[in-house]
């Protein structure tokens, strides 16, 4: 009976397993599947203009629209906050190109890239860390997308009103029946987009890149015409000066970079589909600061206009709240305009959710359980978690969870620091692709039981430099002023400390599979077979390699 049960379980496991290369060992099945392997030439379909469309599409979203609001509220003038956005996203674009080149050169995603630095099994913690965050953000972004759906329905039927529809949720739940139904519709209608493979989903971003910016510009013109001008915000100066102004300016730049922290580490998940490395370089370097700066400027002007449209009110920074006001005081023509703009914002949220959350979580879950999960299945798991977590409970005014999420993303800088230090400083662009899928302890990326202690020491050091200031930002408690100043440079501190620590440890305790000169060999990658054969039996022993390096240095000195 027990043997029969085991055979049935085995058959079930075989049925749900994803397609894979023949001849792989059990350990290798825990490291690879079709979505984790290097992208073969026929799927490298992302050209330079696809990346331009991708970032134009991603820049037009509600978070970017509102990114200058906190800077202006904290005392900066509109042009100072806009300059922060330009500088911050220009720096973020540089980081994107640093991590994206690894994927564009070797055609591997974030989980596999991290195996070279954190180890074959040690990479699972950074991967799980990012997958969990992506699932949470998927739910939060979907709930914001649900607000867009609410506006679309209400622009057609005014009776769709959260204040008049019977509410089955408690007052402190953070949602109403109408809002939850709109959220569920957005969540449900987003599911088909997850089905498409990553090399095909670029068409979604192309459509979004044309439609959403046009709707955003139309929204700007509409608000300016109704207000008869740009409003008072563009005429007011900074309300702070001296060192307070300087620190707020730095915070504005760092908040722009921190807003991009997730995309900085997961860019290889998209750049791996580039036709050639240059396709993912200049297209990202210039499009990111331009796209995000233009979107934030539109947000500033529209919010400033709202003060004139509705006298006696504070600026309405959330574009969806302003659209809701337009529905209440307009006729059928005005409601049609709200419908079109809300549809554009819904498409914007969908694209952002796919780019920053669904694909990221799907790729990460593929690495966590590659025998049974591919990117598509991982994306649907992410969506299910996003629904089950009830994201509206995290968005109540009394809840600090969104502050925690925004601050926590900065700690991804420690992962990015180790990634970039490993590739650019330690290995000098050289990766042995087949060995990244090798579970044997003789492999150069196996290190100690599959974990790389140097990477973890560097990763933790990058967190520790920011942890006190992080606690103060989340809890609002009193922390030493020095820790606050360090945390004001949070992403740079985490990136530089972790990257520098990793480089130093690898200098003191050398690692195998490195090059003495710059040597990227990704252009030699075509179709990679991972099953072990006689040619893969070369032995790598870390202590032996280190010993040989010291012996050579000693002989050279003699």
C-alpha positions as CSV (number, residue, x, y, z in Angstrom):
1,X,0.0,0.0,0.0
2,X,2.8,2.4,0.9
3,X,4.6,1.6,-2.3
4,X,1.4,2.3,-4.3
5,X,1.0,5.6,-2.5
6,X,4.6,6.5,-3.3
7,X,4.1,5.7,-7.0
8,X,1.0,7.8,-7.2
9,X,2.8,10.7,-5.6
10,X,5.7,10.3,-8.0
11,X,3.3,10.3,-11.0
12,X,1.6,13.4,-9.7
13,X,5.0,15.2,-9.2
14,X,5.9,14.3,-12.8
15,X,2.6,15.7,-14.1
16,X,3.0,19.1,-12.4
17,X,6.7,19.4,-13.1
18,X,7.7,21.9,-15.8
19,X,9.6,21.0,-19.0
20,X,13.3,20.6,-18.6
21,X,16.4,19.3,-20.3
22,X,16.9,15.6,-20.3
23,X,19.8,14.0,-18.3
24,X,19.7,16.4,-15.4
25,X,20.5,15.1,-11.9
26,X,18.1,15.6,-9.0
27,X,20.2,18.4,-7.6
28,X,20.3,20.1,-11.0
29,X,16.5,20.0,-11.2
30,X,16.6,22.2,-8.1
31,X,18.7,24.7,-10.0
32,X,17.3,25.1,-13.4
33,X,14.4,25.0,-15.8
34,X,13.6,26.6,-19.2
35,X,13.0,30.0,-17.7
36,X,16.2,30.0,-15.6
37,X,18.5,28.9,-18.5
38,X,20.4,31.5,-20.5
39,X,18.0,33.0,-23.1
40,X,18.6,31.4,-26.5
41,X,19.1,33.6,-29.5
42,X,15.5,33.2,-30.9
43,X,14.1,34.7,-27.7
44,X,16.4,37.7,-27.5
45,X,13.8,40.0,-29.1
46,X,14.2,43.2,-27.0
47,X,15.8,45.9,-29.1
48,X,16.8,49.4,-27.9
49,X,13.4,50.9,-28.7
50,X,11.7,48.2,-26.7
51,X,13.6,49.4,-23.7
52,X,12.8,53.0,-24.5
53,X,9.1,52.0,-24.6
54,X,9.4,50.0,-21.5
55,X,10.7,52.9,-19.4
56,X,8.4,55.5,-20.9
57,X,5.6,53.2,-20.0
58,X,6.9,52.5,-16.5
59,X,7.5,56.2,-15.7
60,X,3.9,57.1,-16.2
61,X,2.3,55.8,-13.0
62,X,0.7,57.2,-10.0
63,X,3.7,56.9,-7.7
64,X,5.9,58.9,-10.1
65,X,3.1,61.5,-10.5
66,X,3.2,62.1,-6.8
67,X,6.9,61.7,-6.1
68,X,7.5,65.5,-5.8
69,X,4.7,66.0,-3.4
70,X,6.5,65.1,-0.3
71,X,9.5,67.2,-1.3
72,X,7.4,70.3,-1.8
73,X,5.5,69.7,1.4
74,X,8.8,69.4,3.3
75,X,9.9,72.8,2.1
76,X,11.5,72.6,-1.4
77,X,10.3,74.8,-4.2
78,X,8.8,73.1,-7.3
79,X,11.9,73.5,-9.4
80,X,14.1,72.2,-6.6
81,X,12.0,69.1,-6.2
82,X,12.0,68.6,-9.9
83,X,15.8,68.9,-10.0
84,X,15.9,66.2,-7.3
85,X,14.0,64.0,-9.6
86,X,16.3,64.6,-12.5
87,X,19.4,63.9,-10.4
88,X,18.0,61.0,-8.6
89,X,16.7,59.2,-11.6
90,X,19.8,59.9,-13.6
91,X,21.8,58.2,-10.9
92,X,19.2,55.3,-10.7
93,X,19.6,55.0,-14.5
94,X,23.4,54.5,-14.0
95,X,22.7,51.7,-11.4
96,X,20.2,50.1,-13.8
97,X,22.8,50.0,-16.6
98,X,25.3,48.4,-14.2
99,X,23.1,45.5,-13.2
100,X,21.3,45.3,-16.5
101,X,24.6,44.8,-18.4
102,X,25.1,41.5,-16.6
103,X,21.8,40.2,-17.9
104,X,22.3,41.6,-21.4
105,X,25.8,40.1,-21.7
106,X,25.2,36.6,-20.4
107,X,21.4,36.5,-20.9
108,X,20.7,35.3,-17.3
109,X,18.3,36.7,-14.7
110,X,18.7,38.1,-11.2
111,X,18.5,34.7,-9.4
112,X,21.3,33.1,-11.5
113,X,23.4,36.3,-11.4
114,X,23.4,36.1,-7.6
115,X,24.7,32.5,-7.6
116,X,28.1,33.8,-8.7
117,X,28.3,36.1,-5.6
118,X,26.1,34.5,-2.9
119,X,26.7,30.9,-3.9
120,X,24.6,28.2,-5.6
121,X,22.3,27.8,-2.5
122,X,23.2,31.0,-0.7
123,X,21.4,33.1,-3.4
124,X,18.1,31.7,-2.2
125,X,17.8,34.2,0.7
126,X,18.2,37.4,-1.5
127,X,15.8,35.8,-4.0
128,X,13.2,34.9,-1.4
129,X,13.6,38.4,0.1
130,X,12.8,40.1,-3.1
131,X,10.0,37.6,-4.1
132,X,8.2,38.4,-0.8
133,X,8.4,42.1,-1.3
134,X,7.2,41.8,-4.9
135,X,4.1,39.8,-3.8
136,X,3.3,42.5,-1.2
137,X,3.8,45.3,-3.7
138,X,1.7,43.5,-6.3
139,X,-1.3,43.6,-3.9
140,X,-0.7,47.2,-3.0
141,X,-0.4,48.3,-6.6
142,X,-3.4,46.3,-7.6
143,X,-5.5,48.0,-5.0
144,X,-4.4,51.4,-6.4
145,X,-5.4,50.1,-9.8
146,X,-8.8,49.2,-8.3
147,X,-9.3,52.9,-7.6
148,X,-8.8,53.5,-11.4
149,X,-11.5,50.9,-12.1
150,X,-13.8,52.5,-9.5
151,X,-13.5,55.8,-11.4
152,X,-14.2,54.1,-14.7
153,X,-17.3,52.5,-13.5
154,X,-18.5,55.6,-11.7
155,X,-18.0,57.8,-14.7
156,X,-20.6,55.6,-16.5
157,X,-22.9,55.0,-13.6
158,X,-23.0,57.7,-10.9
159,X,-24.8,55.3,-8.6
160,X,-21.5,53.4,-8.2
161,X,-20.7,55.4,-5.1
162,X,-18.9,54.0,-2.1
163,X,-20.9,56.3,0.2
164,X,-24.3,55.1,-1.0
165,X,-23.7,51.4,-1.8
166,X,-24.3,49.2,1.3
167,X,-21.0,48.5,2.9
168,X,-20.3,45.0,4.3
169,X,-16.8,46.0,5.6
170,X,-16.0,47.4,9.0
171,X,-15.2,51.1,9.3
172,X,-11.6,50.5,10.2
173,X,-10.9,47.9,7.5
174,X,-9.6,50.4,5.0
175,X,-12.0,49.6,2.2
176,X,-15.7,49.5,1.2
177,X,-17.8,47.2,-0.8
178,X,-17.5,49.3,-3.9
179,X,-13.8,49.8,-3.6
180,X,-13.2,46.1,-2.9
181,X,-15.3,45.1,-5.9
182,X,-13.3,47.5,-8.1
183,X,-10.0,46.1,-6.7
184,X,-11.1,42.6,-7.5
185,X,-12.1,43.5,-11.0
186,X,-8.7,45.0,-11.6
187,X,-7.0,42.0,-10.1
188,X,-9.1,39.6,-12.2
189,X,-8.6,41.5,-15.5
190,X,-4.8,41.6,-14.9
191,X,-4.5,37.8,-14.9
192,X,-4.3,37.4,-18.7
193,X,-1.3,39.7,-18.9
194,X,0.7,37.3,-16.7
195,X,0.2,34.5,-19.2
196,X,2.4,35.9,-21.9
197,X,6.2,35.1,-21.8
198,X,8.5,37.9,-21.0
199,X,10.0,38.2,-24.5
200,X,6.4,38.8,-25.8
201,X,5.1,41.1,-23.0
202,X,7.2,43.9,-24.5
203,X,4.1,44.7,-26.7
204,X,2.1,45.7,-23.6
205,X,4.7,48.3,-22.8
206,X,4.7,49.5,-26.4
207,X,1.0,50.1,-26.2
208,X,1.3,51.7,-22.8
209,X,4.2,54.0,-24.0
210,X,1.9,55.5,-26.7
211,X,-1.5,55.7,-24.8
212,X,-0.6,56.6,-21.2
213,X,1.7,59.6,-21.9
214,X,-0.9,61.1,-24.3
215,X,-3.6,60.7,-21.6
216,X,-1.3,62.3,-19.0
217,X,-0.6,65.3,-21.3
218,X,-4.4,65.6,-22.0
219,X,-5.0,65.6,-18.2
220,X,-2.4,68.4,-17.8
221,X,-4.0,70.5,-20.5
222,X,-7.5,69.9,-19.1
223,X,-6.4,71.0,-15.6
224,X,-4.6,74.1,-16.9
225,X,-7.6,75.2,-19.0
226,X,-10.0,74.7,-16.1
227,X,-7.7,76.6,-13.7
228,X,-6.7,79.3,-16.2
229,X,-3.1,78.8,-15.3
230,X,-0.6,76.6,-13.5
231,X,-1.6,77.7,-10.0
232,X,0.3,79.0,-6.9
233,X,2.8,76.2,-6.4
234,X,4.9,77.2,-9.4
235,X,5.2,80.7,-7.9
236,X,6.1,79.8,-4.4
237,X,9.7,79.5,-3.3
238,X,11.4,77.2,-0.8
239,X,10.1,77.6,2.8
240,X,13.4,76.4,4.3
241,X,17.0,77.6,3.9
242,X,20.6,76.8,4.9
243,X,21.4,73.3,6.1
244,X,17.7,72.3,6.3
245,X,17.4,73.1,2.6
246,X,20.5,71.1,1.8
247,X,19.4,68.0,3.7
248,X,15.9,68.1,2.2
249,X,17.5,68.3,-1.2
250,X,19.6,65.2,-0.5
251,X,16.5,63.4,0.9
252,X,14.7,64.2,-2.3
253,X,17.4,62.7,-4.5
254,X,17.7,59.6,-2.3
255,X,13.9,59.1,-2.3
256,X,14.0,59.0,-6.1
257,X,16.7,56.4,-6.0
258,X,15.1,54.4,-3.3
259,X,11.8,54.4,-5.4
260,X,13.9,52.5,-8.0
261,X,15.7,50.0,-5.7
262,X,13.6,47.0,-6.7
263,X,14.0,47.7,-10.4
264,X,17.8,48.2,-10.0
265,X,18.3,44.6,-8.7
266,X,15.8,43.0,-11.1
267,X,16.8,44.7,-14.4
268,X,18.7,41.5,-15.5
269,X,15.3,39.8,-15.6
270,X,14.4,42.0,-18.6
271,X,17.8,42.9,-20.0
272,X,18.6,39.2,-20.5
273,X,16.2,39.3,-23.5
274,X,18.2,42.1,-25.2
275,X,19.5,41.3,-28.7
276,X,22.9,42.7,-27.8
277,X,24.3,44.4,-24.7
278,X,24.3,47.9,-26.2
279,X,20.5,47.6,-26.6
280,X,20.1,47.8,-22.9
281,X,22.7,50.6,-22.3
282,X,22.0,54.0,-23.8
283,X,18.3,53.3,-24.2
284,X,17.9,52.9,-20.4
285,X,20.5,55.5,-19.4
286,X,18.7,58.4,-21.1
287,X,15.0,57.3,-21.1
288,X,14.8,56.8,-17.3
289,X,15.6,60.4,-16.1
290,X,13.7,62.0,-19.0
291,X,10.6,59.9,-18.6
292,X,10.3,60.2,-14.8
293,X,11.2,63.9,-14.8
294,X,8.5,64.7,-17.4
295,X,5.9,62.7,-15.4
296,X,6.7,64.3,-12.1
297,X,6.5,67.8,-13.8
298,X,3.0,67.0,-15.0
299,X,2.1,65.9,-11.5
300,X,3.4,69.2,-10.0
301,X,1.5,71.4,-12.5
302,X,-1.8,69.4,-12.3
303,X,-1.7,69.5,-8.5
304,X,-0.9,73.2,-8.5
305,X,-3.9,73.8,-10.8
306,X,-6.2,72.0,-8.3
307,X,-5.8,74.9,-5.8
308,X,-7.4,77.3,-8.4
309,X,-10.1,74.8,-9.6
310,X,-11.2,74.2,-6.0
311,X,-10.4,77.4,-4.0
312,X,-9.8,77.1,-0.3
313,X,-8.4,73.5,-0.5
314,X,-4.9,72.1,-0.2
315,X,-3.2,70.9,-3.4
316,X,-4.6,67.5,-4.5
317,X,-1.5,65.4,-5.1
318,X,-3.2,62.1,-5.9
319,X,-4.4,62.4,-9.5
320,X,-7.2,59.9,-8.9
321,X,-8.7,62.0,-6.1
322,X,-8.7,65.0,-8.4
323,X,-10.5,62.9,-11.1
324,X,-13.1,61.9,-8.6
325,X,-13.8,65.5,-7.9
326,X,-14.2,66.1,-11.7
327,X,-16.9,63.4,-11.8
328,X,-18.8,65.0,-9.0
329,X,-19.0,68.5,-10.6
330,X,-19.1,67.7,-14.3
331,X,-21.5,66.5,-17.0
332,X,-21.4,63.5,-19.4
333,X,-18.6,64.9,-21.5
334,X,-16.4,65.5,-18.4
335,X,-17.2,62.0,-17.2
336,X,-16.1,60.6,-20.5
337,X,-12.7,62.4,-20.1
338,X,-12.4,60.9,-16.6
339,X,-13.1,57.4,-18.0
340,X,-10.3,57.7,-20.7
341,X,-7.7,59.1,-18.2
342,X,-8.7,56.5,-15.5
343,X,-8.3,53.8,-18.2
344,X,-4.8,55.1,-18.9
345,X,-3.9,55.1,-15.3
346,X,-5.3,51.5,-14.9
347,X,-3.1,50.4,-17.9
348,X,-0.2,52.2,-16.2
349,X,-0.7,50.3,-13.0
350,X,-1.0,47.0,-14.9
351,X,2.3,47.7,-16.7
352,X,4.1,48.7,-13.5
353,X,2.8,45.6,-11.7
354,X,4.0,43.3,-14.4
355,X,7.4,45.0,-14.7
356,X,8.3,45.5,-11.1
357,X,6.3,42.8,-9.3
358,X,4.8,39.9,-11.4
359,X,7.8,39.1,-13.5
360,X,10.2,39.7,-10.6
361,X,8.3,37.4,-8.3
362,X,7.8,34.8,-11.0
363,X,11.5,34.7,-11.8
364,X,12.4,34.5,-8.1
365,X,9.9,31.7,-7.4
366,X,11.3,29.8,-10.4
367,X,14.7,29.9,-8.7
368,X,13.1,28.8,-5.3
369,X,11.4,25.7,-6.8
370,X,12.5,25.3,-10.4
371,X,11.2,21.8,-10.9
372,X,7.6,22.8,-10.4
373,X,7.5,26.6,-10.9
374,X,8.2,28.7,-14.0
375,X,7.8,32.4,-14.5
376,X,4.1,32.1,-15.5
377,X,3.2,29.9,-12.5
378,X,5.2,32.2,-10.2
379,X,3.4,35.2,-11.5
380,X,0.0,33.7,-10.7
381,X,1.2,32.7,-7.3
382,X,2.3,36.3,-6.8
383,X,-1.2,37.5,-7.9
384,X,-2.9,35.0,-5.5
385,X,-0.8,36.2,-2.6
386,X,-1.5,39.8,-3.5
387,X,-5.2,39.2,-3.3
388,X,-5.1,37.1,-0.1
389,X,-3.0,39.6,1.8
390,X,-5.9,42.2,1.8
391,X,-3.7,45.1,0.8
392,X,-6.3,47.7,1.8
393,X,-5.5,47.0,5.5
394,X,-1.9,48.2,4.8
395,X,-3.1,51.5,3.3
396,X,-5.1,52.9,6.2
397,X,-3.9,56.3,7.3
398,X,-2.9,55.0,10.7
399,X,-0.7,52.2,9.3
400,X,3.0,52.8,8.7
401,X,3.4,49.8,6.5
402,X,3.8,51.8,3.3
403,X,6.6,53.8,4.9
404,X,8.2,50.5,5.9
405,X,7.9,49.1,2.4
406,X,9.5,52.3,0.9
407,X,12.3,52.3,3.4
408,X,12.9,48.6,3.3
409,X,13.5,48.6,-0.5
410,X,16.6,50.7,0.2
411,X,18.2,47.7,1.8
412,X,18.2,46.0,-1.6
413,X,21.2,48.3,-2.1
414,X,23.3,45.8,-0.2
415,X,22.4,43.1,-2.7
416,X,23.1,45.4,-5.6
417,X,26.4,46.3,-4.1
418,X,27.5,42.7,-3.8
419,X,26.3,41.9,-7.3
420,X,28.1,44.8,-8.9
421,X,31.3,44.3,-6.9
422,X,31.4,40.6,-7.8
423,X,31.0,41.2,-11.5
424,X,32.9,44.4,-12.1
425,X,35.7,44.4,-9.5
426,X,36.3,40.8,-8.5
427,X,35.5,38.7,-11.6
428,X,36.1,41.5,-14.1
429,X,33.1,40.5,-16.2
430,X,34.0,36.8,-16.4
431,X,31.3,34.2,-15.6
432,X,31.4,30.4,-16.2
433,X,27.8,30.0,-17.2
434,X,27.5,26.2,-17.0
435,X,29.0,26.2,-13.5
436,X,26.2,28.5,-12.3
437,X,23.9,25.5,-12.7
438,X,26.3,23.0,-11.1
439,X,25.3,21.6,-7.7
440,X,28.5,19.7,-7.1
441,X,30.7,20.8,-4.3
442,X,33.6,20.9,-6.8
443,X,32.0,23.8,-8.7
444,X,33.6,27.2,-8.5
445,X,30.3,28.8,-7.2
446,X,29.6,26.2,-4.5
447,X,31.9,27.8,-2.0
448,X,31.0,26.4,1.5
449,X,28.0,24.1,1.5
450,X,26.7,26.2,-1.4
451,X,26.9,29.5,0.6
452,X,29.4,32.3,0.1
453,X,30.4,33.7,3.5
454,X,32.2,36.7,2.0
455,X,29.0,37.8,0.3
456,X,26.9,37.4,3.4
457,X,29.4,39.3,5.5
458,X,29.3,42.2,3.0
459,X,25.5,42.0,2.7
460,X,25.1,42.3,6.5
461,X,27.6,45.1,6.8
462,X,25.7,47.1,4.2
463,X,22.5,46.6,6.2
464,X,24.1,47.5,9.6
465,X,25.3,50.9,8.4
466,X,21.7,51.9,7.8
467,X,19.8,49.9,10.3
468,X,19.6,52.5,13.1
469,X,18.4,55.2,10.7
470,X,16.0,52.7,9.2
471,X,14.4,52.1,12.6
472,X,14.0,55.8,13.1
473,X,12.4,56.3,9.7
474,X,9.9,53.5,10.2
475,X,9.0,54.0,13.9
476,X,9.6,57.8,14.1
477,X,11.6,57.3,17.3
478,X,14.6,59.3,18.5
479,X,17.9,58.0,17.1
480,X,21.4,59.5,17.1
481,X,21.7,62.4,14.7
482,X,24.7,60.7,13.1
483,X,22.6,57.7,12.2
484,X,20.0,59.9,10.6
485,X,22.6,61.7,8.5
486,X,24.0,58.3,7.3
487,X,20.5,57.1,6.5
488,X,19.9,60.2,4.5
489,X,22.5,58.7,2.1
490,X,20.9,55.2,2.6
491,X,21.3,53.7,-0.9
492,X,24.8,54.9,-1.4
493,X,25.9,53.8,2.0
494,X,24.4,50.3,1.6
495,X,25.8,49.9,-1.9
496,X,29.3,51.3,-1.2
497,X,29.8,49.5,2.1
498,X,28.6,46.1,0.9
499,X,30.4,46.4,-2.4
500,X,33.7,47.6,-0.8
501,X,33.5,44.9,1.9
502,X,33.0,42.2,-0.7
503,X,35.9,43.3,-2.8
504,X,38.1,43.5,0.3
505,X,37.3,40.1,1.5
506,X,37.8,38.6,-1.9
507,X,41.2,40.3,-2.1
508,X,42.2,38.8,1.3
509,X,40.6,35.4,0.6
510,X,40.7,34.9,-3.2
511,X,37.9,33.0,-4.9
512,X,38.0,30.8,-8.0
513,X,36.7,31.5,-11.5
514,X,38.0,35.1,-11.7
515,X,39.9,36.9,-14.5
516,X,43.0,39.0,-14.0
517,X,41.9,41.3,-16.9
518,X,38.5,42.4,-18.2
519,X,37.0,39.5,-20.0
520,X,33.3,39.2,-20.8
521,X,32.5,36.0,-22.8
522,X,28.8,36.3,-23.0
523,X,28.9,36.8,-26.8
524,X,30.0,33.2,-27.0
525,X,26.8,31.9,-25.5
526,X,24.4,30.2,-27.9
527,X,22.5,27.1,-26.7
528,X,23.7,25.9,-23.3
529,X,23.3,22.3,-22.3
530,X,23.5,21.7,-18.6
531,X,23.5,17.9,-18.2
532,X,26.9,16.7,-16.8
533,X,29.2,15.1,-19.3
534,X,32.9,14.2,-19.5
535,X,33.9,17.7,-20.3
536,X,32.3,19.0,-17.1
537,X,34.3,16.8,-14.8
538,X,37.0,19.4,-14.1
539,X,37.4,19.8,-10.4
540,X,37.3,23.1,-8.6
541,X,38.4,23.2,-5.0
542,X,38.4,26.6,-3.4
543,X,41.3,25.9,-1.1
544,X,43.4,24.4,-3.9
545,X,42.8,27.3,-6.2
546,X,43.6,29.8,-3.5
547,X,46.8,27.9,-2.6
548,X,47.9,27.8,-6.2
549,X,47.4,31.5,-6.5
550,X,49.5,32.2,-3.5
551,X,52.1,29.7,-4.8
552,X,52.3,31.5,-8.1
553,X,52.6,34.9,-6.4
554,X,55.3,33.5,-4.1
555,X,57.3,32.1,-7.0
556,X,56.9,35.4,-8.9
557,X,58.3,37.3,-6.0
558,X,61.3,34.9,-5.7
